[in-house]
Amino acid sequence: MTSTPEAIAPRRVKITYQGVVNAVFAVFIFSGMIAYIEPSPYDLLVFLAIPVWVIGGFKIHRVQIVILFLWCIFEAASFLALLPYWDEPDTRKYQFTSFYLFLTVICFTLFFGQRTIDRANICLKAFTLGAVIAAILGILSYFEFSVFGIELIYDRVASTFKDPNVFGSYLILGEAYLLQALLSGAGWRRISSLLALLILLLGVFVSYSRGSWGASIFTLIMVTVLTYVTSESKTTRRRIAIVSMVAVGLAALVFIAILARPDIRDFFFQRATLQDYDEGATGRFGNQWRSIPMLLDRPEGFGPFRFPKFFGIEPHSSYIGAFANDGWIGGLTWILIILSTTYIGFRLVFLRSPYRDLAQVVWPALFSILLQAFQIDIDHWRQIYLLFGMIWGFEAARLRWLDRQRHAPEALKPMQASYG
């Protein structure tokens, strides 16, 4: 049979504007796995990703105006608190880093409000891929196979990050995404998700970050419970229960094998208890309690990054830090941001919509980190601004979907319910 020219002609790759935006954001999100150099690739790519997206235009939903207004008030309060200390380089640098992250959360909030499912899936896959690679590099360094000069920090793994705590918590979103894929997927997808999930769990373990351990366990439990409770099929629930038990059993076997090494076991139990810097009047929690009466007398706070000038170390609590860095207005606004996001997050994961499955990945990861923020500073963790933006973008998309449902002809409603 003779082939026609049309049959043998190579297929042309069609390049579209939205395809370019998706590709640029995928690389941008993936690059967040590298944070031990400054400026990081993430910091540089933001100057490409945001303009490429903005030139195509965007819409603002009324619900997004609420959170954008709160973020603007929070940032304005931060700069007001900075003014008396403008001449201090460290203080000024801290605040301008906060301002840069403020710009990213504004963009993420608007970005995920449109083309939500496609954009969220692309970013979650890119983030998870980066997390798995960072975990592999960290695990290799822990077992003395260092790559790219990655070294341990006081026998703890930081991988491509500067801080083991940041590294451990960075993996949590990837864990949530892979667990949902494990619970709802089939065939090879389930096997690959399980293997990748075990890698991330091992990565969190060797970070020896107590906060990351707790947040990781909490997130995995929350994803499992939400997936089970909102499933409408008894067969699916049974499968979720079986897969969960198998995954827990395999994870337990892996960690038992790891703890068989005396040096690892001893260090694990050492890290699992309170440390010297946690206790006493000048410890982590003592400083937090001592700072409260001082902050009650200072409506303007201490100023950005000035807490260490009073106590020698950072506040190790983003809630104390918000009042210390940004004054009463900034601190109260931060609380409002947390409370409003918590309300939106729980509404998203329980109400039926095309975005519920995505929210059941993103919200547990963000909520666990917000709980972790009671005992660690998360202010400059890049991923939390991505997670904040995704939650509020999902809510805008959900409300737009509801509006379409109300105004669509009856015959089209089942189709819109399926495809959003």
KASULUR-V118040 format. One record per residue. N is the residue number from 1. RES is the residue in one letter. D_CENTER is the distance of its C-alpha to the mean C-alpha in whole Angstrom. Layout:
n,res,d_center
N,RES,D_CENTER
N,RES,D_CENTER
//
This chain:
n,res,d_center
1,M,56
2,T,55
3,S,52
4,T,52
5,P,50
6,E,47
7,A,46
8,I,46
9,A,44
10,P,41
11,R,38
12,R,37
13,V,33
14,K,32
15,I,30
16,T,29
17,Y,27
18,Q,24
19,G,24
20,V,24
21,V,21
22,N,19
23,A,20
24,V,19
25,F,16
26,A,15
27,V,16
28,F,14
29,I,11
30,F,13
31,S,14
32,G,11
33,M,12
34,I,15
35,A,14
36,Y,18
37,I,20
38,E,20
39,P,20
40,S,17
41,P,18
42,Y,14
43,D,16
44,L,19
45,L,18
46,V,17
47,F,21
48,L,21
49,A,18
50,I,19
51,P,23
52,V,23
53,W,21
54,V,23
55,I,26
56,G,26
57,G,26
58,F,23
59,K,24
60,I,23
61,H,23
62,R,24
63,V,21
64,Q,19
65,I,22
66,V,21
67,I,18
68,L,19
69,F,22
70,L,20
71,W,18
72,C,21
73,I,23
74,F,20
75,E,20
76,A,24
77,A,24
78,S,23
79,F,25
80,L,28
81,A,27
82,L,27
83,L,31
84,P,33
85,Y,31
86,W,31
87,D,33
88,E,31
89,P,29
90,D,26
91,T,25
92,R,26
93,K,23
94,Y,21
95,Q,21
96,F,21
97,T,18
98,S,16
99,F,18
100,Y,17
101,L,13
102,F,15
103,L,16
104,T,13
105,V,12
106,I,15
107,C,15
108,F,12
109,T,14
110,L,17
111,F,16
112,F,14
113,G,17
114,Q,20
115,R,20
116,T,17
117,I,17
118,D,18
119,R,16
120,A,13
121,N,14
122,I,15
123,C,11
124,L,10
125,K,13
126,A,13
127,F,9
128,T,11
129,L,14
130,G,13
131,A,11
132,V,14
133,I,16
134,A,15
135,A,15
136,I,19
137,L,20
138,G,19
139,I,21
140,L,24
141,S,24
142,Y,24
143,F,27
144,E,29
145,F,28
146,S,26
147,V,25
148,F,25
149,G,26
150,I,23
151,E,24
152,L,23
153,I,23
154,Y,25
155,D,25
156,R,21
157,V,19
158,A,17
159,S,17
160,T,16
161,F,15
162,K,17
163,D,16
164,P,16
165,N,13
166,V,11
167,F,11
168,G,11
169,S,8
170,Y,7
171,L,8
172,I,7
173,L,5
174,G,9
175,E,11
176,A,10
177,Y,11
178,L,14
179,L,15
180,Q,16
181,A,17
182,L,20
183,L,21
184,S,21
185,G,22
186,A,26
187,G,28
188,W,26
189,R,23
190,R,23
191,I,24
192,S,22
193,S,19
194,L,20
195,L,21
196,A,18
197,L,16
198,L,19
199,I,18
200,L,14
201,L,16
202,L,18
203,G,16
204,V,14
205,F,18
206,V,19
207,S,17
208,Y,19
209,S,16
210,R,17
211,G,14
212,S,12
213,W,15
214,G,15
215,A,11
216,S,12
217,I,15
218,F,14
219,T,11
220,L,14
221,I,17
222,M,15
223,V,14
224,T,18
225,V,20
226,L,18
227,T,19
228,Y,23
229,V,23
230,T,23
231,S,25
232,E,28
233,S,30
234,K,31
235,T,31
236,T,28
237,R,27
238,R,29
239,R,28
240,I,24
241,A,26
242,I,28
243,V,25
244,S,23
245,M,26
246,V,26
247,A,23
248,V,23
249,G,27
250,L,26
251,A,23
252,A,25
253,L,28
254,V,26
255,F,25
256,I,28
257,A,30
258,I,27
259,L,29
260,A,32
261,R,32
262,P,33
263,D,32
264,I,28
265,R,29
266,D,31
267,F,27
268,F,25
269,F,27
270,Q,28
271,R,24
272,A,24
273,T,26
274,L,26
275,Q,27
276,D,29
277,Y,27
278,D,26
279,E,29
280,G,32
281,A,32
282,T,31
283,G,28
284,R,24
285,F,25
286,G,29
287,N,27
288,Q,25
289,W,28
290,R,31
291,S,28
292,I,29
293,P,32
294,M,32
295,L,29
296,L,31
297,D,34
298,R,32
299,P,31
300,E,30
301,G,28
302,F,28
303,G,26
304,P,23
305,F,23
306,R,26
307,F,25
308,P,26
309,K,29
310,F,30
311,F,29
312,G,29
313,I,25
314,E,22
315,P,21
316,H,18
317,S,17
318,S,15
319,Y,18
320,I,21
321,G,19
322,A,19
323,F,23
324,A,24
325,N,22
326,D,23
327,G,26
328,W,26
329,I,25
330,G,22
331,G,21
332,L,23
333,T,21
334,W,17
335,I,18
336,L,19
337,I,16
338,I,14
339,L,17
340,S,17
341,T,14
342,T,14
343,Y,18
344,I,16
345,G,13
346,F,16
347,R,19
348,L,17
349,V,16
350,F,20
351,L,22
352,R,23
353,S,22
354,P,21
355,Y,17
356,R,17
357,D,16
358,L,13
359,A,12
360,Q,13
361,V,10
362,V,7
363,W,9
364,P,10
365,A,6
366,L,6
367,F,9
368,S,10
369,I,8
370,L,10
371,L,13
372,Q,12
373,A,13
374,F,16
375,Q,17
376,I,15
377,D,14
378,I,11
379,D,12
380,H,12
381,W,8
382,R,8
383,Q,4
384,I,4
385,Y,7
386,L,6
387,L,5
388,F,8
389,G,10
390,M,10
391,I,11
392,W,14
393,G,14
394,F,15
395,E,17
396,A,19
397,A,20
398,R,21
399,L,23
400,R,25
401,W,25
402,L,27
403,D,29
404,R,30
405,Q,31
406,R,33
407,H,35
408,A,35
409,P,38
410,E,39
411,A,39
412,L,36
413,K,33
414,P,33
415,M,32
416,Q,29
417,A,28
418,S,27
419,Y,26
420,G,24
//
